Amino acid sequence: MAFTAIASAVTAVTSYSSYRNQQRSQKKQLALQRQANADAKQRAKMAQDRADVEQNKANRKKADVAAIQQQEAAMGGGTMLTGTTGVDPNKLNLGGNTLLGG
């Protein structure tokens, strides 16, 4: 009877110890998996950023200089927003004598 009690106590301690070791192992593996996932995410983001930079380099936008020159020639070639003639000074008159010099 005493032998049975000791044997069952040893079995219980061994089982509990095995259970705790298995839990520790699972926690450790879970932590390693989380770290691996985070590393993979970071590598994927870096790869995507590099791909974006390379695509932007390959697809740089260039001005269509010939079309701009053709449009300017058709409009008279002025670079002012108001055209080649500028602003009519009579349109700037406020209609009275002001302290601003009118």
Secondary structure, 3 states (H helix, E strand, C coil): CHHHHHHHHHHHHHHHHHHHHHHHHHHHHHHHHHHHHHHHHHHHHHHHHHHHHHHHHHCCCCCCHHHHHHHHHHHCCCCCCCCCCCCCHHHHCCCCCCCCCC
